[in-house]
Amino acid sequence: MIFKRKISVNEYCKTRLDLLFSSQQTTLWLQLKQSWPDNAVVMASDSSYLKNIRAAHITVLSMAVIKKYGIDIALQMNRCIQDYLDNHDQEEINSLLPVYDKALSTIPQDGILGIAQFLAAVICHDNCSQDTIFALGGQLYGALESIRADFKQIKIVSEL
């Protein structure tokens, strides 16, 4: 039997969010945006692009946690996310999360695609290609796989 390293909800949350807001991740996302084959993405505001891509990634994180660990850990994770965003002056992203949560349920068979469609609509003002939607979905699936890889190494435990 393999023993997983235990990590508190808050520690995991902070680690993941620190990565999402790191200068390295910001640079990577902006480089990706500028090299995108869809001009609607390239022309999107950097600020709007970053806020929305982060909100989408946070939604994927929350989804993965609730599926793996259940409601108690997920509620603690959501409280940590709210506190983190409040403490880092990211209220706009906090206000986007309920909208991305709704987008998650728009396509029952593929919530990630629902998020990708909404993300594309917002950053491209409903003027992007299907390829862009699928590429954004691919990015979000990549984030989900990264989170799942974490779950193979760690066990998130309650703060309570």
C-alpha positions in Angstrom: 0.0 0.0 0.0 1.3 3.4 -0.9 0.9 6.1 1.7 0.1 9.6 0.5 1.5 12.7 2.1 -1.3 14.5 4.0 -1.7 18.2 3.3 -4.3 20.6 4.8 -7.0 22.1 2.6 -5.6 25.6 3.1 -2.0 24.6 2.3 -3.1 22.9 -1.0 -5.4 25.8 -1.9 -2.7 28.4 -1.3 -0.1 26.4 -3.2 -2.4 26.0 -6.2 -3.6 29.7 -6.2 0.0 31.0 -5.7 0.8 29.1 -8.9 -2.2 30.5 -10.8 -1.2 34.0 -9.8 2.6 33.6 -10.2 4.5 35.9 -12.6 5.7 32.8 -14.5 2.1 31.5 -15.1 1.0 35.0 -16.1 3.9 35.3 -18.6 3.1 31.8 -20.0 -0.6 32.6 -20.5 0.1 36.0 -22.1 2.7 34.4 -24.5 0.1 31.7 -25.4 -2.5 34.4 -26.0 -0.2 36.3 -28.3 0.6 33.2 -30.3 -3.0 32.0 -30.6 -4.1 31.3 -34.2 -7.5 33.0 -33.5 -7.2 36.7 -33.9 -10.2 37.2 -31.5 -8.1 35.8 -28.7 -5.0 37.8 -29.6 -7.1 41.0 -29.6 -8.7 40.3 -26.3 -7.7 42.5 -23.4 -4.9 41.0 -21.4 -6.6 41.9 -18.1 -9.9 40.3 -19.1 -8.1 37.2 -20.5 -6.2 36.7 -17.3 -9.1 37.2 -15.0 -11.3 34.8 -16.9 -8.6 32.1 -17.5 -7.9 32.2 -13.7 -11.6 32.0 -12.8 -12.0 29.0 -15.2 -9.0 27.3 -13.7 -10.3 27.9 -10.1 -13.6 26.4 -11.1 -11.8 23.3 -12.4 -9.9 23.1 -9.2 -13.1 23.3 -7.1 -14.8 20.7 -9.3 -11.9 18.2 -8.9 -11.8 18.7 -5.1 -15.5 18.1 -4.6 -15.5 15.0 -6.9 -12.5 13.5 -5.0 -13.1 14.6 -1.4 -16.7 15.5 -1.0 -18.6 18.5 0.2 -16.9 19.1 3.6 -13.4 19.5 2.1 -14.9 21.4 -0.9 -16.6 23.9 1.4 -13.3 24.5 3.2 -11.5 24.8 -0.2 -14.1 27.4 -1.4 -13.7 29.4 1.8 -9.9 29.4 1.3 -10.3 30.5 -2.3 -12.6 33.4 -1.3 -10.2 34.5 1.4 -7.2 34.2 -0.9 -8.9 36.3 -3.6 -10.0 38.9 -1.1 -6.6 39.1 0.4 -5.0 39.6 -3.0 -7.4 42.2 -4.3 -9.0 39.8 -6.8 -12.7 40.6 -6.1 -13.4 40.6 -9.8 -12.3 37.0 -10.1 -14.3 36.1 -7.0 -17.4 37.6 -8.7 -16.8 35.5 -11.8 -16.7 32.2 -10.0 -20.5 31.7 -9.7 -20.8 32.4 -13.5 -18.2 29.8 -14.3 -19.9 27.3 -11.9 -23.1 27.8 -13.9 -21.1 27.2 -17.1 -19.8 24.0 -15.7 -23.4 22.6 -15.7 -24.4 23.8 -19.2 -23.2 20.7 -20.9 -24.0 17.8 -18.6 -21.8 15.3 -20.4 -18.8 17.6 -20.4 -18.6 20.4 -17.9 -15.1 21.4 -19.0 -16.4 22.1 -22.5 -19.2 24.2 -21.0 -16.5 26.3 -19.1 -14.4 26.5 -22.3 -17.4 27.8 -24.3 -18.2 30.4 -21.8 -14.6 31.4 -21.5 -14.3 31.8 -25.3 -17.5 33.8 -25.5 -16.3 36.2 -22.8 -12.7 36.8 -24.1 -13.7 36.8 -27.8 -17.0 38.6 -27.4 -18.8 35.6 -29.1 -16.4 35.9 -32.1 -14.1 32.9 -31.9 -13.8 29.6 -33.7 -14.8 26.1 -32.6 -11.1 25.3 -32.7 -10.5 28.0 -30.0 -13.2 26.6 -27.8 -11.7 23.1 -28.1 -8.2 24.4 -27.5 -9.3 26.2 -24.4 -11.0 23.0 -23.3 -7.8 21.2 -23.8 -6.0 23.7 -21.5 -8.6 23.2 -18.9 -8.4 19.4 -19.2 -4.6 19.8 -18.8 -5.2 21.6 -15.5 -7.6 18.9 -14.4 -5.0 16.2 -15.1 -2.4 18.2 -13.1 -4.7 18.3 -10.2 -5.5 14.6 -10.5 -1.8 13.9 -10.5 -1.5 15.9 -7.3 -4.2 13.7 -5.8 -2.2 10.6 -6.6 0.6 12.0 -4.4 -1.2 13.7 -1.6 -4.3 13.4 0.5 -6.1 16.7 1.4 -7.2 16.7 5.0 -9.7 18.9 6.8 -8.6 21.9 8.9 -11.4 21.2 11.4 
